[in-house]
Structure formats: C-alpha cells, structure tokens
Amino acid sequence: MQETSCVACQAQVPKSQAFTAAGQTFCADCLEKMLAGQGKNAATDGISRMVDPTVCVHCAADNGAAEWSQLAGLPTCDKCTDFFRNRPFPNWLKISAAVFLLVAVVAFVHNWRFFSAYVEYLRGLRALEQEHVEAGIDLLDSAAKRVPEVPDLAVLPNLLNAQRLIAEDKNEEALKLLAQSRSHIPDSLRPAYQNAEYGAQMGAAFNRGDYDAFLAAAKSFAEANPNESAAIGSVASAYACKYATTGDPAFRTQCQEQMELARSLEGADSEVFREYESRIQHRLDTKEIITREEFVKRFPNGWKADDKL
C-alpha cells in the first residue's frame, strides 16, 4: 500500500483513500471541510479519487510494495481479474431459463401469450445479467402476470420486488409478496428468500416497536448467515433496542459482544457497516431509538462518542 500526504493537515493517508483537487492532494476529511467552506459555490468537477497501483480498486486487496496488473486501466488483483474475465453465469439463472424454455416451447403451440411471456422472461434475465435491475424486474414481473397459471414464474420477480420494498422500508408489503411464492421456491433461491423474509420481519418489528420480535428474527438471520457481519450486527442492533427501552445492562453487554464478533467477519470494513455501527453506538449512548433516515439527517458525519462498542 502506498501513502501520500494531505496538503491541508500534512497527515499521511493511504493513497487509495486520498483525493486530488486543483492539482493538490487532500484526505477525505480536509476535502469535505474545504467544500463545506465554499458552500453552494463549491466546484467538484476537478475532484477525483487517487488510485494506488498496489491496492485493488474492486476489493481493496493490498499487494504490499508490488503493483497489481491493470484491468480497464485500473489496478485489479488476480482474484478480481479472474472474476471479471471469467464471470460465471449464475446457476439459478441457468436453471430458470432452462425450465422456462421447456414450458414456453409447449405453450407456444397453444397460446401466443406464453411465447410473449417467454420473450419477456429472457429479456428480464438478460437485463439483470447486465445489471439493469429495474428494467429486469419489470420484465420478469410482466412475464409472470401474462401466465398466472404458472406460479413458478412469479418466484424471482416476487423476490426482487420484495427486496426493493424492504429497501423502501415497506416491510409488511414485502412479507405479503414473499408469502405468495413460498410454496414454489426452488432450492437455488431458498436462501435468498429466507434472508429477504428475515429482513422484512426485522424491519416490520422495528417499525412497530416490537423489539422482542426484532431480536428473534435477527437471531434467525444470524443463525442462517453466521459468517456475515451484517447478520451478526442485526443481533447487536436488536440488543441495543432492548437496552434502550429497559436500561438492563445485560442487553448492553450482549450488544457489545455481538458487535465485537461482527467486526471480525466479512463486510465489516464496508461503509454500510460502519454507518450501522455508528447508529448502534448512538442507541447505546443515548437510549434513543430513531430510524436510519432520522439518524443520517441529524448526524450526517456519524455519531461521535467517547465510549466505543
């Protein structure tokens, strides 16, 4: 990993976390302060993140003093290079396409709408593969609605739509949508369906203030995903809610233990996890339970506390 010096605070920062503006190098904090001082007139066109040739731009793998080879002009580790050059077509997409192809060939003889649904389904799968998520969901959903007598076609769009609803905090709607396809879920999609259901259950319980149900769903989520920081962090979040509402120090201790475990797992170095951790710390420090939207509004730079989890 290479380091560079911030012209404002003179601190040494990893090159991959530094920025250039007006030909000068800044750390993230100093750049943010500079832009804030310029107010609405702040010019951001000339700002760019620096690239460390020894750090993979995709997974942040550090190659020490040696530079990674470049892919599309950017340093990329061997693992990421192999992934992008030989990206496997997901098995669940292959299975879905093969199953529907068989259905569509037979249906085409009897009814044109089956063929139309087949075309839309394939277009939807292709759109998802190309990361055009919204268009892909709409096409898959349309295909399923054309042939409601084939409930298997609704499984994938129902899952994707439920995930979208969860992201919009419409958890009760997501649970109803997931329930529609529960009896038709193929084994390849069962883990994704289960995780979506846990997520919706946790969100719904949190919104109605039922922190016992929140904790129960979080524990089930963590049991199904024991190596993911987000899953273990959800248990810590539920314990923090229990502590905030009861004042029982045992819940605080359990929250801290779960966060300590979560920090050692995959995903703990992500910005999403750090923001989640900050919200949990705020809940422990203040015994106040607020939504993510309210937290971001009140603490755009995160919660600063003397006591860390």
VMD Tcl script that draws the C-alpha trace (Angstrom):
set ca {
  {0.00 0.00 0.00}
  {1.29 3.43 -0.93}
  {0.76 6.54 1.18}
  {0.59 10.22 0.33}
  {0.49 13.45 2.31}
  {-2.52 15.75 2.65}
  {-1.56 19.34 1.82}
  {-4.00 20.68 4.40}
  {-3.30 18.67 7.55}
  {0.03 17.07 6.47}
  {-1.28 13.68 7.59}
  {-0.10 10.53 5.82}
  {-3.08 8.71 4.33}
  {-3.41 5.63 2.13}
  {-3.21 6.73 -1.49}
  {-6.40 4.81 -2.32}
  {-8.28 6.97 0.24}
  {-6.91 10.33 -0.92}
  {-8.29 12.82 -3.45}
  {-6.86 15.35 -5.87}
  {-8.41 18.77 -6.30}
  {-6.91 21.71 -8.18}
  {-3.71 19.70 -8.59}
  {-3.30 19.15 -4.84}
  {-3.73 16.12 -2.61}
  {-6.28 16.03 0.22}
  {-7.52 13.48 2.70}
  {-11.28 12.88 2.77}
  {-11.86 14.97 5.92}
  {-9.94 18.00 4.68}
  {-11.60 17.85 1.27}
  {-15.02 17.73 2.90}
  {-14.16 20.74 5.09}
  {-12.87 22.67 2.08}
  {-16.03 22.02 0.07}
  {-18.23 22.86 3.04}
  {-16.44 26.19 3.39}
  {-17.18 27.01 -0.25}
  {-20.90 26.47 0.28}
  {-23.18 26.27 -2.75}
  {-20.40 27.56 -5.00}
  {-18.17 24.55 -4.34}
  {-16.71 23.22 -7.59}
  {-16.47 19.41 -7.68}
  {-15.72 18.84 -11.39}
  {-11.95 18.72 -10.86}
  {-12.04 16.35 -7.88}
  {-11.01 12.73 -8.34}
  {-10.03 9.85 -6.09}
  {-6.38 8.81 -6.29}
  {-5.55 5.31 -7.43}
  {-2.97 3.22 -5.58}
  {-1.47 0.75 -8.08}
  {-0.73 -1.65 -5.18}
  {-4.38 -1.77 -3.97}
  {-7.17 -3.47 -5.94}
  {-9.89 -0.92 -6.79}
  {-12.59 -3.60 -6.53}
  {-11.90 -5.48 -3.29}
  {-9.15 -3.25 -1.75}
  {-6.69 -6.17 -1.58}
  {-3.24 -4.82 -0.64}
  {-0.28 -6.16 -2.65}
  {2.37 -4.58 -0.46}
  {5.01 -2.77 -2.50}
  {4.18 -4.64 -5.71}
  {1.74 -3.18 -8.21}
  {-1.29 -5.12 -9.38}
  {-1.82 -5.68 -13.09}
  {-4.37 -3.35 -14.69}
  {-7.83 -4.15 -15.97}
  {-9.55 -1.38 -17.92}
  {-6.76 0.93 -16.78}
  {-7.25 0.25 -13.06}
  {-5.22 -1.91 -10.64}
  {-7.00 -5.21 -10.17}
  {-5.97 -8.22 -8.07}
  {-5.73 -11.69 -9.62}
  {-8.94 -12.87 -7.98}
  {-10.99 -9.93 -9.26}
  {-9.36 -10.14 -12.69}
  {-10.35 -13.78 -12.95}
  {-13.88 -12.95 -11.79}
  {-14.41 -10.23 -14.39}
  {-12.75 -12.11 -17.25}
  {-14.42 -15.44 -16.49}
  {-17.56 -14.35 -14.70}
  {-19.75 -17.43 -14.21}
  {-23.36 -17.33 -15.27}
  {-25.32 -17.91 -12.02}
  {-26.76 -21.41 -11.75}
  {-30.17 -20.14 -10.67}
  {-30.40 -18.11 -13.88}
  {-29.40 -21.14 -15.96}
  {-31.96 -23.31 -14.20}
  {-34.70 -20.69 -14.52}
  {-34.00 -20.18 -18.22}
  {-33.90 -23.93 -18.93}
  {-37.15 -24.63 -17.05}
  {-38.99 -21.80 -18.70}
  {-37.67 -22.72 -22.15}
  {-39.33 -26.12 -21.83}
  {-42.59 -24.54 -20.68}
  {-42.53 -21.93 -23.42}
  {-41.93 -24.37 -26.28}
  {-45.05 -26.36 -25.35}
  {-47.15 -23.28 -24.61}
  {-46.28 -21.56 -27.87}
  {-48.33 -24.14 -29.77}
  {-51.43 -23.37 -27.71}
  {-51.26 -19.73 -26.82}
  {-49.31 -16.73 -28.04}
  {-49.18 -15.15 -24.58}
  {-46.91 -17.94 -23.40}
  {-44.44 -17.06 -26.11}
  {-44.68 -13.37 -25.20}
  {-44.03 -14.24 -21.58}
  {-41.06 -16.35 -22.61}
  {-39.53 -13.48 -24.56}
  {-40.07 -11.06 -21.69}
  {-38.62 -13.51 -19.18}
  {-35.44 -13.98 -21.20}
  {-35.15 -10.22 -21.71}
  {-35.58 -9.78 -17.97}
  {-32.83 -12.29 -17.19}
  {-30.54 -10.59 -19.69}
  {-31.26 -7.18 -18.16}
  {-30.40 -8.50 -14.69}
  {-27.17 -10.01 -16.01}
  {-26.27 -6.60 -17.43}
  {-27.12 -5.00 -14.03}
  {-30.18 -3.16 -15.38}
  {-32.06 -4.15 -12.26}
  {-35.21 -2.02 -12.55}
  {-35.81 -2.96 -16.18}
  {-35.13 -6.61 -15.42}
  {-37.62 -6.72 -12.54}
  {-40.32 -5.05 -14.64}
  {-39.85 -7.54 -17.49}
  {-39.90 -10.57 -15.20}
  {-42.96 -9.24 -13.40}
  {-44.76 -8.65 -16.68}
  {-43.91 -12.18 -17.85}
  {-45.31 -13.70 -14.66}
  {-48.54 -11.73 -14.94}
  {-49.08 -12.89 -18.53}
  {-49.31 -16.51 -17.38}
  {-50.59 -16.54 -13.77}
  {-51.33 -20.26 -14.11}
  {-47.55 -20.82 -13.99}
  {-46.77 -19.65 -10.42}
  {-43.10 -20.64 -10.70}
  {-42.55 -17.63 -12.98}
  {-43.58 -15.24 -10.19}
  {-40.96 -16.54 -7.75}
  {-38.00 -14.48 -8.98}
  {-39.85 -11.18 -9.62}
  {-41.64 -11.51 -6.27}
  {-38.28 -11.93 -4.54}
  {-36.71 -8.96 -6.33}
  {-39.76 -6.77 -5.75}
  {-39.77 -7.75 -2.07}
  {-36.10 -6.76 -1.76}
  {-36.96 -3.42 -3.35}
  {-39.84 -2.91 -0.89}
  {-37.58 -3.73 2.06}
  {-35.10 -1.10 0.86}
  {-38.02 1.37 0.83}
  {-38.99 0.31 4.40}
  {-42.26 -1.22 3.18}
  {-41.69 -4.42 5.10}
  {-45.28 -5.56 5.58}
  {-45.86 -5.34 1.81}
  {-42.66 -7.30 1.23}
  {-43.79 -10.09 3.58}
  {-47.11 -10.43 1.75}
  {-45.32 -10.63 -1.60}
  {-42.88 -13.26 -0.35}
  {-45.74 -15.32 1.08}
  {-47.33 -15.55 -2.39}
  {-44.45 -17.65 -3.72}
  {-43.36 -19.51 -0.59}
  {-44.69 -22.87 -1.81}
  {-42.96 -22.58 -5.21}
  {-39.43 -21.56 -4.20}
  {-36.70 -23.69 -5.86}
  {-33.77 -24.81 -3.70}
  {-31.43 -22.44 -5.54}
  {-33.43 -19.41 -4.40}
  {-34.41 -20.60 -0.92}
  {-31.50 -18.91 0.95}
  {-32.21 -15.58 -0.77}
  {-35.93 -15.88 0.01}
  {-35.20 -16.74 3.62}
  {-32.86 -13.79 4.07}
  {-35.38 -11.42 2.48}
  {-38.04 -12.72 4.85}
  {-35.78 -12.21 7.87}
  {-35.00 -8.68 6.69}
  {-38.66 -7.81 6.28}
  {-39.54 -9.34 9.66}
  {-36.80 -7.32 11.39}
  {-37.83 -4.09 9.66}
  {-41.52 -4.59 10.44}
  {-40.82 -5.44 14.09}
  {-38.53 -2.43 14.49}
  {-41.11 -0.08 12.98}
  {-43.86 -1.21 15.35}
  {-41.53 -1.15 18.38}
  {-41.68 -4.91 18.97}
  {-38.04 -5.42 19.90}
  {-38.53 -8.97 21.14}
  {-39.73 -9.95 17.65}
  {-36.88 -7.91 16.17}
  {-34.38 -9.87 18.29}
  {-35.94 -13.23 17.41}
  {-35.81 -12.50 13.66}
  {-32.25 -11.16 13.95}
  {-31.09 -14.31 15.72}
  {-32.64 -16.45 12.98}
  {-30.94 -14.28 10.35}
  {-27.58 -14.62 12.13}
  {-28.00 -18.39 12.52}
  {-28.57 -18.69 8.77}
  {-25.61 -16.39 7.97}
  {-23.07 -16.87 10.79}
  {-20.12 -15.52 8.80}
  {-21.67 -12.22 7.68}
  {-21.10 -9.05 9.69}
  {-24.49 -7.61 8.69}
  {-26.32 -10.62 10.14}
  {-24.44 -10.56 13.45}
  {-24.76 -6.76 13.53}
  {-28.54 -7.06 13.32}
  {-28.49 -9.05 16.57}
  {-26.40 -6.30 18.17}
  {-28.90 -3.73 16.90}
  {-31.79 -5.61 18.49}
  {-29.96 -5.90 21.80}
  {-29.28 -2.15 21.67}
  {-33.03 -1.56 21.27}
  {-33.70 -3.80 24.27}
  {-31.13 -1.88 26.31}
  {-32.56 1.49 25.24}
  {-36.08 0.52 26.32}
  {-35.27 -1.40 29.52}
  {-31.99 0.04 30.76}
  {-30.87 -3.51 31.57}
  {-27.03 -3.51 31.36}
  {-27.07 -7.18 30.34}
  {-28.52 -6.18 26.96}
  {-25.75 -3.59 26.51}
  {-23.13 -6.23 27.22}
  {-24.73 -8.65 24.75}
  {-24.83 -5.89 22.13}
  {-21.12 -5.18 22.62}
  {-20.25 -8.87 22.37}
  {-22.16 -9.24 19.12}
  {-20.53 -6.13 17.63}
  {-17.10 -7.43 18.57}
  {-17.88 -10.62 16.67}
  {-19.36 -8.74 13.72}
  {-16.18 -6.66 13.32}
  {-14.18 -9.82 12.67}
  {-16.41 -11.02 9.84}
  {-16.77 -10.38 6.13}
  {-18.16 -6.96 5.26}
  {-17.13 -5.24 8.49}
  {-14.84 -2.85 6.61}
  {-17.65 -1.53 4.40}
  {-19.07 1.97 4.67}
  {-22.55 0.49 5.19}
  {-21.40 -1.50 8.22}
  {-19.56 1.47 9.74}
  {-22.71 3.58 9.43}
  {-24.74 0.77 11.02}
  {-22.23 0.51 13.87}
  {-22.45 4.26 14.45}
  {-26.23 4.07 14.76}
  {-25.97 1.25 17.28}
  {-23.42 3.21 19.32}
  {-25.76 6.22 19.35}
  {-28.57 3.99 20.63}
  {-26.38 2.68 23.46}
  {-25.09 6.12 24.42}
  {-28.42 7.95 24.36}
  {-31.05 5.21 24.83}
  {-32.82 6.84 21.90}
  {-34.19 4.70 19.06}
  {-34.53 6.53 15.76}
  {-34.81 5.47 12.12}
  {-31.85 5.43 9.77}
  {-33.30 8.40 7.87}
  {-33.56 10.46 11.05}
  {-30.07 9.42 12.13}
  {-28.49 10.45 8.82}
  {-30.38 13.74 8.93}
  {-29.21 14.56 12.44}
  {-25.72 13.09 12.26}
  {-24.52 13.25 8.63}
  {-20.93 12.56 9.71}
  {-21.84 9.73 12.07}
  {-22.20 9.60 15.83}
  {-19.14 10.67 17.81}
  {-18.97 9.14 21.26}
  {-16.28 8.76 23.91}
  {-17.20 5.14 24.62}
  {-16.83 2.74 21.70}
  {-18.61 -0.55 21.31}
}
mol new
graphics top color blue
foreach p $ca { graphics top sphere $p radius 0.5 }
foreach p [lrange $ca 0 end-1] q [lrange $ca 1 end] { graphics top cylinder $p $q radius 0.2 }
display resetview
